[in-house]
């Protein structure tokens, strides 16, 4: 630590929940000086810190601290053992800052790209309450639950995505490579070809001759959509549209409610005040409509109006969640009830996605089969018309 006197070191350590056994004058090596921080994002494997990497680091840090290992030694061990390059470098810099006298939450706050505001504020609450190990374990459980829900959605989407890729590739091969072979045979038939065959040949010629125009059109539409959603009004409209979509709108709403409840409940369990927790949840929630609703909720809570009533007035949150929040407020167990809400909607979302994917798979098979059959029938019809003309 850097301090002008030994008493300041003792006071600083005690404010962080530590009991110093000895304080000696000396020099602390702070590591390499940081230079200009702007750089192009590195997309190489091992550079991006995933939720799983952060979850493993958090759980291991909680285990080492609970075993009685000092914070600096724990950070040093994890910095050495971490397989993620970015996380390893960040933990090394955090260690240097902790050794220089900063608290862990202060050091983590300077690496927002790796440690989000939720993480930093929960660690700060753990430092204030002297329950760092419990808070870190709760953080690890939160990250693990979030990662599990995300993986379930990804695994459910794998089969339909593979169907779209393989079916689309088969149709493109038929239109670009197979159908042009028949064009050479039917070149002299002209109007004698069936309408379906002429239509498929037109599509095939358009794909082979103007594929670049199609790609430019898709890129322009994507760019226009991104520009539109980058504006506050556009983002709000798109997010509101997501919440009102048939079938998908209900699932999107439940995902947002689950994320809100899990994050808020975890922070309240860790000792973060309700108003501060709401501000953090509002900053990290992905849907701008829900974020706007939480802004009005935060204002009402600051005026002493409770949580359930302001949530109901937004018109965004479902009745079941509101009832459970009301019960949590009345019984003084709001944090526990929010976790129950999150677990309930996680299961509900998982079941809904499983049902939709079970219907989507056969539907995609039928659509791909009809498209492929139409192309094949168009070619066979032309072949039959040639046989009829021959006689």
FIMI-98878 format. One line per 2 residues: number of its first residue (from 1); their letters; for each residue x, y, z of C-alpha. Coordinates in steps of 0.001 Angstrom, whole numbers, plus 500000, padded with zeros to 6 digits. Layout:
NUM> a> X:Y:Z | ...
! end
This chain:
1> xx> 500000:500000:500000 | 501026:503582:499389
3> xx> 500534:505711:502506 | 502292:508520:504363
5> xx> 502212:506687:507704 | 501741:503192:509090
7> xx> 498507:504230:510806 | 496905:504984:507452
9> xx> 497762:501491:506217 | 496222:499914:509336
11> xx> 493059:502038:509015 | 492686:501237:505319
13> xx> 493063:497493:505890 | 490565:497509:508747
15> xx> 488020:499391:506592 | 488315:496520:504070
17> xx> 487640:493907:506736 | 491250:492751:507278
19> xx> 493282:492550:510464 | 496927:493549:509789
21> xx> 499531:491563:511749 | 502526:493664:510734
23> xx> 503206:496833:508726 | 506696:497428:507338
25> xx> 508144:500141:505132 | 509178:498996:501696
27> xx> 508765:499378:497933 | 505966:497780:495962
29> xx> 506488:496844:492337 | 503381:497927:490480
31> xx> 504134:496121:487265 | 504402:497516:483764
33> xx> 503084:500954:483033 | 500004:500957:480878
35> xx> 500213:502778:477583 | 497620:503945:475094
37> xx> 494591:501695:475615 | 492836:502031:472242
39> xx> 493204:498991:470000 | 491260:497004:467451
41> xx> 489306:494176:469144 | 491256:490925:469059
43> xx> 489017:488083:467904 | 491579:485312:468278
45> xx> 490612:482290:470422 | 491237:482912:474111
47> xx> 491044:486723:473869 | 487330:487189:474552
49> xx> 486177:486664:478141 | 483025:484547:478122
51> xx> 480552:484213:480986 | 481850:480703:481591
53> xx> 485432:481947:482046 | 484266:484620:484485
55> xx> 482114:482097:486351 | 485026:479678:486813
57> xx> 487310:482494:487985 | 484686:483717:490490
59> xx> 484024:480279:491938 | 487744:479515:492296
61> xx> 488383:482886:493962 | 485556:482237:496441
63> xx> 486981:478787:497215 | 490506:480131:497827
65> xx> 489264:482955:500072 | 487051:480582:502059
67> xx> 490084:478311:502533 | 491881:481207:504231
69> xx> 494256:482256:501448 | 494956:486030:501350
71> xx> 493398:488008:498510 | 496655:488891:496778
73> xx> 497895:485291:496771 | 494503:484090:495514
75> xx> 494555:486574:492650 | 498131:485673:491836
77> xx> 497340:481963:491679 | 494301:482495:489461
79> xx> 496210:484849:487156 | 498782:482095:486649
81> xx> 496277:479295:486126 | 493724:481076:483909
83> xx> 493585:479788:480321 | 491911:482916:478942
85> xx> 494540:485452:477885 | 492434:488579:478408
87> xx> 491180:487435:481811 | 494713:486497:482825
89> xx> 496039:489952:481926 | 493128:491708:483648
91> xx> 493516:489708:486862 | 497246:490492:486820
93> xx> 496531:494225:486624 | 493874:493908:489354
95> xx> 496448:492176:491557 | 498937:495022:491023
97> xx> 496300:497598:491947 | 495239:495659:495052
99> xx> 498881:495448:496142 | 499122:499223:495615
101> xx> 496368:499759:498199 | 493122:499767:496257
103> xx> 490167:497679:497306 | 489151:494769:495077
105> xx> 485987:496528:493883 | 487955:499669:492952
107> xx> 490447:497595:490986 | 487701:495629:489224
109> xx> 485854:498848:488317 | 488798:499881:486115
111> xx> 488289:496778:483921 | 484657:497172:482881
113> xx> 485195:495226:479678 | 485816:492083:481772
115> xx> 483974:492765:485035 | 480482:494306:484444
117> xx> 478857:496837:486834 | 476773:494069:488429
119> xx> 479970:492204:489334 | 481731:495288:490701
121> xx> 478802:496432:492852 | 478242:493007:494363
123> xx> 481931:492776:495271 | 481689:496261:496810
125> xx> 478714:495127:498896 | 480643:492035:499977
127> xx> 483572:494190:501094 | 481292:496491:503077
129> xx> 479544:493604:504803 | 482624:491438:505320
131> xx> 481037:488526:503437 | 483212:488474:500325
133> xx> 483288:484683:500027 | 479486:484348:500169
135> xx> 478991:487144:497640 | 481475:485592:495222
137> xx> 479752:482208:495514 | 476411:483887:494831
139> xx> 477929:485663:491843 | 479237:482357:490500
141> xx> 475762:480800:490881 | 474228:483769:489040
143> xx> 476699:483485:486155 | 476209:479717:486012
145> xx> 472406:480047:485859 | 472631:482709:483139
147> xx> 475029:480577:481111 | 472811:477502:481514
149> xx> 469747:479375:480219 | 471755:480710:477265
151> xx> 473098:477259:476374 | 469605:475750:476478
153> xx> 468402:478306:473921 | 471438:477670:471707
155> xx> 471027:473894:471797 | 467306:474220:470993
157> xx> 468119:476362:467949 | 470819:474023:466599
159> xx> 468532:471542:464812 | 466331:474129:463010
161> xx> 469440:476090:462015 | 471054:472988:460520
163> xx> 467834:472255:458617 | 467807:475775:457149
165> xx> 471486:475580:456163 | 471325:472131:454559
167> xx> 467952:472727:452887 | 468978:476140:451589
169> xx> 472260:474767:450274 | 470426:471947:448455
171> xx> 468022:474369:446777 | 470863:476689:445728
173> xx> 472802:473760:444232 | 469739:472726:442229
175> xx> 469145:476267:440955 | 472769:477244:440251
177> xx> 474388:474003:439073 | 471766:471409:438139
179> xx> 469056:473469:436396 | 471480:475268:433988
181> xx> 472397:471838:432549 | 468790:471464:431444
183> xx> 468836:474991:429997 | 471285:473835:427312
185> xx> 468930:471016:426338 | 465816:473209:426288
187> xx> 467437:476242:424619 | 465589:475730:421322
189> xx> 462194:475014:422890 | 461429:478634:423911
191> xx> 457767:479126:424682 | 457068:475411:424362
193> xx> 458497:474881:427844 | 456006:474747:430749
195> xx> 455525:477964:432719 | 456967:476414:435900
197> xx> 460160:475467:434054 | 460535:478945:432545
199> xx> 460032:480479:435973 | 462697:478261:437573
201> xx> 465114:479021:434735 | 464504:482742:435274
203> xx> 465280:482369:438961 | 468393:480338:438139
205> xx> 469642:482942:435633 | 468982:485754:438101
207> xx> 470955:483966:440829 | 473912:483287:438548
209> xx> 473978:486728:436901 | 472900:489082:439673
211> xx> 474035:487343:442860 | 476214:490361:443671
213> xx> 473171:492655:443490 | 471327:490429:445947
215> xx> 474261:490514:448349 | 474456:494309:448057
217> xx> 470722:494561:448738 | 470986:492340:451830
219> xx> 474008:494318:453076 | 472160:497624:452486
221> xx> 469074:496392:454346 | 471219:495136:457237
223> xx> 473138:498414:457380 | 469921:500434:457318
225> xx> 468430:498285:460088 | 471533:498694:462271
227> xx> 471535:502457:461700 | 467848:502630:462580
229> xx> 468254:500589:465768 | 471267:502696:466781
231> xx> 468950:505682:467260 | 467008:505889:470562
233> xx> 463611:506050:468818 | 464405:503176:466458
235> xx> 465724:500962:469253 | 462616:501543:471360
237> xx> 460287:500757:468441 | 462122:497559:467543
239> xx> 462217:496430:471181 | 458494:497145:471549
241> xx> 457859:495160:468370 | 459810:492230:469840
243> xx> 457529:492216:472873 | 454351:492199:470759
245> xx> 455271:489483:468232 | 452890:486497:468103
247> xx> 454330:483559:470114 | 457848:485037:470242
249> xx> 456683:488189:472038 | 455543:486220:475088
251> xx> 458842:484312:475212 | 460842:487545:474861
253> xx> 458903:489134:477724 | 459526:486126:479971
255> xx> 463244:486172:479150 | 463448:489855:480115
257> xx> 461482:489282:483337 | 463674:486319:484262
259> xx> 466866:488310:483681 | 465506:491260:485689
261> xx> 464367:489085:488606 | 467562:487030:488795
263> xx> 469851:490062:488654 | 467857:492122:491154
265> xx> 467392:489185:493529 | 471087:488296:493452
267> xx> 472111:491880:494193 | 469625:492234:497048
269> xx> 470862:488962:498554 | 474388:490356:498442
271> xx> 473433:493478:500365 | 473232:496012:497525
273> xx> 470522:498629:498269 | 467309:498382:496235
275> xx> 467625:501750:494474 | 471222:501096:493487
277> xx> 470284:497593:492324 | 467469:498966:490144
279> xx> 469849:501475:488544 | 472320:498714:487719
281> xx> 469615:496378:486379 | 468235:499190:484210
283> xx> 471708:499822:482780 | 472344:496198:481825
285> xx> 468866:495135:480629 | 468865:494586:476860
287> xx> 465319:495710:475994 | 464895:499508:475962
289> xx> 461140:499303:476659 | 461817:497338:479851
291> xx> 464652:499727:480744 | 462326:502705:480346
293> xx> 459745:501003:482556 | 462387:500378:485229
295> xx> 463316:504060:485168 | 459811:505016:486292
297> xx> 459869:502140:488820 | 463125:503460:490291
299> xx> 461609:506929:490672 | 458518:505545:492448
301> xx> 460642:503362:494748 | 462721:506401:495731
303> xx> 459452:508049:496820 | 458618:505083:499075
305> xx> 455913:503487:496921 | 457276:499936:497162
307> xx> 458243:497732:494208 | 455191:495664:493209
309> xx> 452879:498645:492599 | 455277:500567:490319
311> xx> 456075:497349:488405 | 452357:496746:487807
313> xx> 451811:500296:486533 | 454384:499810:483780
315> xx> 452187:497182:482078 | 455296:495189:481071
317> xx> 455545:492569:483805 | 453150:489558:483922
319> xx> 450688:489100:486763 | 452341:486040:488258
321> xx> 455636:487860:488701 | 453826:490827:490267
323> xx> 451997:488584:492729 | 455214:486885:493831
325> xx> 456971:490261:494243 | 454021:491425:496368
327> xx> 454314:488326:498569 | 458064:488891:498860
329> xx> 457553:492471:500020 | 454884:491493:502544
331> xx> 456975:488680:504034 | 460294:490552:503941
333> xx> 461807:487987:501567 | 461860:489950:498348
335> xx> 465291:488661:497328 | 464248:485004:497682
337> xx> 460983:485543:495807 | 462780:487268:492929
339> xx> 465048:484233:492544 | 461941:482010:492567
341> xx> 460409:484208:489826 | 463572:483878:487743
343> xx> 463683:480089:488119 | 459990:479779:487231
345> xx> 460310:481830:484052 | 463544:480086:483095
347> xx> 461662:476780:483132 | 458699:478353:481326
349> xx> 460954:479788:478617 | 462764:476480:478221
351> xx> 459491:474599:477790 | 458115:477195:475348
353> xx> 461267:477125:473215 | 461251:473316:473237
355> xx> 457624:473302:472029 | 458329:475847:469286
357> xx> 461421:474000:468110 | 459515:470697:468033
359> xx> 456990:472356:465693 | 459554:474345:463728
361> xx> 461599:471293:462733 | 458812:469464:460858
363> xx> 457557:472784:459405 | 460992:473548:457959
365> xx> 461224:470020:456563 | 457870:470464:454808
367> xx> 458851:473880:453394 | 462220:472643:452134
369> xx> 460609:469512:450714 | 457954:471527:448840
371> xx> 460576:473901:447403 | 462833:471037:446289
373> xx> 459883:469082:444879 | 458725:472127:442888
375> xx> 462150:472479:441248 | 462368:468771:440453
377> xx> 458800:468681:439066 | 459531:471741:436913
379> xx> 462514:469913:435355 | 460598:466646:434899
381> xx> 457667:468491:433313 | 460056:469968:430740
383> xx> 461453:466501:430023 | 457934:465121:429468
385> xx> 457117:468056:427159 | 460190:467217:425037
387> xx> 458988:463608:424711 | 455543:464794:423604
389> xx> 457053:467107:420979 | 459210:464276:419663
391> x> 456045:462387:418705
! end
